[in-house]
Amino acid sequence: MATLLTALEPPNKSLSVDEQSRLIEMAWEDRTPFEAIKRQFGLNEPAVIRLMRQQLKRRSFNSWRARVTGRATKHQAKRPASVLRAHCPSQYKIKNR
């Protein structure tokens, strides 16, 4: 089992707190595929799952994991060709504070 975990470990890359926060936000987003996370942070899907397991409360992790398992929008290859964006149209609107 140790060799399996070692094989899945991400490259030696430490993420800042801000990067971890953004990665978790992207993982929660339904329309952001794991491939986009890999391009931006260099972490594959198993590494993202491991990070989420470490950083989230157990119930939050279980809820997230149940939601993204098998979800077509979280995997680029399973998405319909008509979906060209990685986020919903209202996601990055400027918020007035």
SERO-4910 file (N, C-alpha, C, O; in steps of 0.05 Angstrom, whole numbers):
BEGIN
 pado doro    nc1    nc2    nc3   cac1   cac2   cac3    cc1    cc2    cc3    oc1    oc2    oc3
  Met    A     16    -24      0      0      0      0     17     25      0     10     45    -12
  Ala    A     40     24     14     57     47     15     67     55    -13     69     79    -19
  Thr    A     73     36    -30     82     42    -57     59     55    -73     64     72    -90
  Leu    A     34     46    -69     12     58    -83      9     88    -75      6    105    -93
  Leu    A     10     94    -49      8    121    -41     31    138    -51     27    161    -59
  Thr    A     55    127    -51     78    141    -61     75    147    -91     82    169   -100
  Ala    A     64    128   -106     60    132   -134     40    154   -140     41    167   -161
  Leu    A     21    158   -122      0    178   -126      7    205   -115     -7    225   -120
  Glu    A     29    207   -101     36    233    -88     41    254   -110     53    247   -131
  Pro    A     34    278   -104     39    300   -124     69    306   -124     84    298   -107
  Pro    A     77    321   -145    105    329   -146    111    346   -121     93    356   -108
  Asn    A    136    348   -113    144    363    -90    137    392    -93    153    408   -104
  Lys    A    113    398    -85    103    426    -88     87    432    -63     67    420    -58
  Ser    A     96    452    -49     81    461    -25     63    484    -34     73    503    -47
  Leu    A     39    483    -25     20    504    -32     17    524     -9     17    516     14
  Ser    A     15    549    -16     10    569      5    -18    566     15    -34    552      3
  Val    A    -24    579     37    -52    578     48    -72    589     27    -93    578     24
  Asp    A    -65    610     13    -82    622     -7    -87    602    -30   -109    599    -40
  Glu    A    -65    589    -39    -67    569    -60    -85    545    -52   -101    536    -67
  Gln    A    -81    536    -27    -97    514    -17   -127    522    -16   -144    507    -24
  Ser    A   -132    546     -7   -159    556     -6   -172    557    -34   -195    549    -37
  Arg    A   -157    567    -53   -167    569    -81   -171    541    -92   -191    537   -106
  Leu    A   -153    523    -87   -156    496    -97   -181    483    -86   -195    469   -100
  Ile    A   -186    486    -60   -210    475    -47   -235    487    -59   -254    473    -64
  Glu    A   -234    513    -64   -257    527    -77   -262    515   -105   -285    510   -112
  Met    A   -241    511   -120   -244    500   -147   -254    471   -146   -270    463   -163
  Ala    A   -245    456   -126   -254    428   -123   -284    427   -116   -298    409   -125
  Trp    A   -294    447   -101   -322    447    -93   -340    456   -117   -363    448   -118
  Glu    A   -329    472   -135   -344    481   -158   -351    458   -176   -334    442   -184
  Asp    A   -377    456   -183   -386    434   -200   -374    435   -228   -369    414   -240
  Arg    A   -370    458   -239   -362    461   -267   -331    461   -271   -322    462   -293
  Thr    A   -316    462   -249   -287    462   -252   -277    433   -253   -278    419   -234
  Pro    A   -266    425   -277   -256    397   -279   -230    393   -264   -215    413   -260
  Phe    A   -224    369   -257   -199    362   -243   -175    370   -261   -154    376   -251
  Glu    A   -179    369   -288   -158    375   -306   -149    405   -303   -126    411   -306
  Ala    A   -169    422   -298   -163    451   -294   -146    455   -268   -128    471   -267
  Ile    A   -153    439   -248   -138    441   -223   -110    431   -227    -91    442   -217
  Lys    A   -107    410   -243    -80    399   -249    -64    419   -264    -40    423   -258
  Arg    A    -76    432   -284    -61    453   -299    -52    476   -282    -30    485   -285
  Gln    A    -69    484   -263    -62    508   -247    -44    501   -224    -26    517   -217
  Phe    A    -48    478   -211    -33    472   -186    -15    448   -189      2    443   -171
  Gly    A    -17    432   -210      0    409   -214     -8    385   -198      8    366   -195
  Leu    A    -32    384   -187    -42    362   -171    -62    346   -187    -81    357   -197
  Asn    A    -58    319   -188    -77    302   -202   -101    297   -184   -101    305   -161
  Glu    A   -121    283   -194   -146    278   -179   -141    264   -153   -152    273   -132
  Pro    A   -125    242   -151   -120    230   -125   -107    249   -105   -113    247    -81
  Ala    A    -90    266   -114    -77    285    -96    -97    306    -86    -96    314    -63
  Val    A   -115    314   -104   -136    333    -95   -154    320    -74   -161    332    -54
  Ile    A   -161    295    -79   -178    280    -60   -164    278    -33   -176    282    -12
  Arg    A   -138    273    -33   -123    271     -8   -122    298      6   -125    299     30
  Leu    A   -117    320     -9   -117    346      3   -144    353     15   -146    364     37
  Met    A   -165    347      1   -192    352     11   -198    336     36   -209    347     55
  Arg    A   -189    311     37   -193    294     60   -178    307     84   -188    306    107
  Gln    A   -154    317     80   -138    329    101   -149    355    111   -148    361    135
  Gln    A   -160    371     93   -167    399    100   -196    403    109   -203    422    123
  Leu    A   -214    384    100   -242    388    107   -250    371    131   -237    351    137
  Lys    A   -272    379    143   -283    362    164   -294    336    151   -300    337    127
  Arg    A   -296    315    166   -304    289    154   -330    291    140   -333    280    117
  Arg    A   -350    303    151   -377    304    138   -376    321    113   -389    315     93
  Ser    A   -360    343    114   -357    360     90   -343    344     68   -352    345     45
  Phe    A   -322    330     75   -308    314     55   -327    293     43   -328    290     19
  Asn    A   -341    278     60   -359    257     51   -381    269     32   -388    257     12
  Ser    A   -391    292     39   -411    305     23   -399    313     -4   -412    308    -25
  Trp    A   -375    325     -4   -362    332    -29   -356    308    -46   -361    308    -70
  Arg    A   -346    287    -34   -338    263    -48   -362    250    -61   -360    241    -84
  Ala    A   -384    249    -47   -408    237    -58   -418    253    -81   -429    242   -101
  Arg    A   -416    280    -80   -425    297   -101   -408    295   -126   -419    295   -148
  Val    A   -382    294   -124   -365    295   -147   -360    267   -160   -351    265   -183
  Thr    A   -365    246   -145   -361    219   -156   -379    214   -179   -403    214   -177
  Gly    A   -367    210   -202   -382    204   -226   -394    228   -240   -408    225   -260
  Arg    A   -390    252   -229   -401    276   -241   -387    283   -267   -362    286   -267
  Ala    A   -401    285   -288   -389    289   -315   -375    316   -316   -354    318   -330
  Thr    A   -385    336   -303   -372    363   -305   -345    364   -291   -330    383   -295
  Lys    A   -339    345   -273   -313    346   -259   -291    331   -275   -268    331   -266
  His    A   -298    320   -298   -278    305   -314   -281    315   -343   -302    311   -355
  Gln    A   -260    327   -353   -260    339   -380   -270    319   -401   -285    326   -419
  Ala    A   -261    294   -399   -268    274   -420   -297    266   -420   -308    258   -440
  Lys    A   -311    270   -397   -339    263   -395   -358    286   -401   -382    282   -403
  Arg    A   -347    310   -404   -363    333   -409   -374    334   -438   -360    325   -456
  Pro    A   -398    344   -442   -407    348   -469   -390    368   -483   -380    387   -471
  Ala    A   -387    365   -509   -370    384   -525   -380    412   -524   -365    431   -528
  Ser    A   -406    415   -518   -418    442   -517   -410    458   -493   -414    483   -493
  Val    A   -399    446   -472   -391    460   -448   -362    469   -452   -344    452   -451
  Leu    A   -358    495   -456   -331    505   -462   -319    520   -438   -296    527   -439
  Arg    A   -335    525   -418   -325    540   -395   -319    522   -372   -329    500   -370
  Ala    A   -303    532   -353   -296    517   -329   -310    528   -304   -304    518   -282
  His    A   -327    547   -307   -341    558   -284   -369    569   -294   -373    573   -318
  Cys    A   -387    573   -275   -413    583   -282   -411    613   -289   -393    626   -279
  Pro    A   -428    624   -305   -426    651   -314   -427    672   -292   -415    693   -294
  Ser    A   -440    666   -269   -442    685   -247   -419    683   -227   -419    697   -207
  Gln    A   -401    665   -231   -381    659   -210   -362    681   -204   -356    686   -181
  Tyr    A   -352    695   -224   -331    715   -219   -341    744   -221   -326    762   -228
  Lys    A   -367    749   -215   -377    776   -215   -365    791   -191   -360    780   -170
  Ile    A   -360    816   -196   -349    833   -174   -371    837   -153   -393    844   -159
  Lys    A   -363    832   -128   -382    834   -106   -378    862    -92   -355    870    -86
  Asn    A   -400    876    -87   -398    901    -72   -398    895    -43   -415    879    -33
  Arg    A   -380    906    -29   -379    902      0   -387    926     16   -387    925     40
***
